[in-house]
């Protein structure tokens, strides 16, 4: 498994990026009338990752 290991802070940033991408995908899917299932799945996974990596210890950026 040649995957790079990310720090907790990096994983948190990646999850936030995925959430933003998912929201953009959802908006464009809604505008074009396309299926929103993939975007909803990305958002759901990103929210779980954010809870896992960003909220596991007390951080100051929770109110974002």
C-alpha positions as CSV (number, residue, x, y, z in Angstrom):
1,X,0.0,0.0,0.0
2,X,2.0,3.0,-1.2
3,X,-0.5,5.5,0.1
4,X,0.9,8.6,1.8
5,X,0.0,9.0,5.4
6,X,-1.7,12.3,6.2
7,X,-1.8,14.0,9.5
8,X,-5.1,14.6,11.3
9,X,-5.0,18.2,10.3
10,X,-4.4,17.3,6.6
11,X,-7.3,14.7,6.7
12,X,-9.5,17.4,8.2
13,X,-8.6,19.8,5.4
14,X,-9.2,17.1,2.8
15,X,-12.6,16.3,4.3
16,X,-13.6,20.0,4.2
17,X,-12.5,20.2,0.5
18,X,-14.6,17.1,-0.3
19,X,-17.6,18.7,1.4
20,X,-17.2,21.9,-0.7
21,X,-16.8,19.8,-3.9
22,X,-19.9,17.8,-3.0
23,X,-21.9,20.9,-2.5
24,X,-20.8,22.3,-5.8
25,X,-21.6,19.0,-7.5
26,X,-25.0,19.0,-5.9
27,X,-25.8,22.5,-7.0
28,X,-24.8,21.9,-10.6
29,X,-26.7,18.5,-10.6
30,X,-29.8,20.3,-9.3
31,X,-29.5,23.0,-12.0
32,X,-29.1,20.6,-14.8
33,X,-31.7,18.1,-13.5
34,X,-29.1,15.4,-13.2
35,X,-29.1,12.8,-10.5
36,X,-27.9,14.1,-7.1
37,X,-27.1,10.7,-5.6
38,X,-23.4,10.9,-6.2
39,X,-23.2,14.4,-4.8
40,X,-25.3,13.4,-1.7
41,X,-23.0,10.4,-1.1
42,X,-19.9,12.7,-1.3
43,X,-21.4,15.2,1.1
44,X,-22.4,12.4,3.5
45,X,-19.0,10.8,3.5
46,X,-17.3,14.2,3.8
47,X,-19.4,15.1,6.9
48,X,-18.5,11.8,8.5
49,X,-14.8,12.4,7.8
50,X,-15.1,15.9,9.2
51,X,-16.7,14.5,12.4
52,X,-13.9,11.9,12.5
53,X,-10.9,14.1,11.8
54,X,-11.9,17.6,12.7
55,X,-14.1,17.1,15.8
56,X,-12.3,14.3,17.6
57,X,-10.3,16.8,19.7
58,X,-11.5,20.2,20.7
59,X,-10.7,22.6,17.9
60,X,-11.3,26.4,17.6
61,X,-12.8,26.2,14.1
62,X,-16.0,24.3,14.8
63,X,-18.2,27.3,14.2
64,X,-17.3,27.5,10.6
